[in-house]
Amino acid sequence: MNRKISERALGAKNCLSVRDLHVKIDQLTLAKGMSFDLCPGEVTVIIGPNGTGKSTLLKTLFGDINKQQGEVSFQGISLSKKVLSKWRQFFGYMPQDIHLDVELSVLEVVLLGQLDALSLRLDESMVTEALNALEQIGLLHLANRSVNALSGGQCQMILFAQAMMRKPSILMLDEPVSALDLHFQQVLLDYLDRKTKENGWVSLMVLHDLNLAAQYADNLLVVKDGLIVSSGAPKDILTPQLVKDVYGVEAEVTVDGQGVPFIRTRRSSHKKATEIENRNVEKTTTIKETGVSNVY
Ligand SMILES: Nc1ncnc2c1ncn2[C@@H]1O[C@H](COP(=O)(O)OP(=O)(O)OP(=O)(O)O)[C@@H](O)[C@H]1O
């Protein structure tokens, strides 16, 4: 585990703490002793290969999947000792790939983020708050539209607004920008970063785009084969070797003027072409050296 994270977390009682977490689904072991701390006011991004257990980790923290062993706690309160519905009140959680197939308007779906506080009479201030949230992410014009009629990216933004409405202590987003264009990726991630810092949220999200992760993460958790194989600030841990070890991909990493790493992968077709070229050079050399004309 990265020393900076563990040292900072030692004195921080208000963190989301995970110790020696083991998770198994059927015969598949998806966490083999994970330990980390996520602190208020910081955005942590989980990266790692497909099928490696990133979503499972989020579901376990939310209490959707039972851990086999280990301890999950927030502000010193243990998940194991808390009634699940109460535990979940800490969270705003946006799972991966939710399809909104309900006869509700956009405004109603955003208001559902406040389900715990809703009563039969709708509080005017809540409506104003929901409309403000939509305005801040540039989607106020959709407020009265049926969610059934939204595009995939619009749905993703609306569910993000819903998670915000919960005013969570812990915000968990599973691939929140997978359906978003460049503009809305920036809107969502800028908003998330700002609100995390303003409100002292513990924010945790899964991203596949390493450059977005490098730009927006205060800390990265790199997950592979059920283990946190690396963690820390992007500039400290995002190296060509890490990209190769985790994804099996050759990449160049440069750092911009603000210290943000930029990852550029090499096209595998280029790599293959180079390999073929090198092999041809070797063959030609062998032919020349041996005088054999049919060496392949
Ligand atoms: N309910 C389940 N029953 C059986 N296997 C499951 C279940 N949930 C997840 N898995 C398996 O656990 C593994 C990890 O899944 P998970 O969705 O956590 O991976 P991930 O890292 O989030 O993947 P991706 O990046 O592709 O979204 C996968 O092999 C998946 O098939």
The ligand as an ORCA input file, in Angstrom:
! r2SCAN-3c Opt
* xyz 0 1
  N     -23.570    -11.956     -9.168
  C     -22.546    -12.551     -9.766
  N     -22.543    -13.887     -9.967
  C     -21.498    -14.506    -10.542
  N     -20.385    -13.866    -10.956
  C     -20.328    -12.545    -10.781
  C     -21.403    -11.814    -10.182
  N     -21.051    -10.502    -10.135
  C     -19.837    -10.428    -10.704
  N     -19.414    -11.634    -11.086
  C     -18.133    -11.932    -11.726
  O     -17.123    -11.309    -10.971
  C     -16.105    -10.809    -11.817
  C     -15.873     -9.353    -11.511
  O     -17.004     -8.596    -11.899
  P     -17.048     -7.017    -11.710
  O     -18.288     -6.546    -12.371
  O     -16.871     -6.688    -10.281
  O     -15.757     -6.585    -12.519
  P     -15.284     -5.139    -12.986
  O     -13.846     -5.028    -12.614
  O     -16.192     -4.085    -12.472
  O     -15.434     -5.301    -14.559
  P     -15.686     -4.233    -15.756
  O     -14.479     -3.342    -15.803
  O     -15.764     -5.120    -16.941
  O     -16.955     -3.497    -15.467
  C     -16.545    -11.065    -13.251
  O     -15.887    -12.214    -13.722
  C     -18.028    -11.313    -13.114
  O     -18.481    -12.214    -14.090
*
